[in-house]
Amino acid sequence: QVQLVESGGGLVQPGGSLRLSCAASGSILRIHVMGWYRQAPGKQRELVATISSDGRINYADSVKGRFTVSRDSVKKTVYLQMNSLKPEDTAVYYCNLQQAILAYWGQGTQVTVSS
């Protein structure tokens, strides 16, 4: 019903930047929330940032001031601009869409921050 495809991950040095993209397709309702989650090895999946269809944005404390989430309603795409990356940002980043009673997930994109 809804498909999410992430892209933009890769290997970057500490202090560097990456921009993740998530393209959505399918039956997207007017009222929904899209967001980014991440899961590091041996850790639980955690929320990074969300942006709702009415423009409300939330960030995890660990990324405030460094990451920026945005959306393009025409392209049905959500972005995550990641600046000042730290080794602890290393994780698989997943795009999420929540609407009505259902949640959808992308396949994930690997972000590795290392010297």
Secondary structure, 3 states (H helix, E strand, C coil): CEEEEEECCEEECCCCCEEEEEEEEECCCCCCEEEEEEECCCCCCEEEEEEECCCCEEECCCCCCCEEEEEECCCCEEEEEECCCCHHHCEEEEEEEEECCEEEECCCEEEEECC
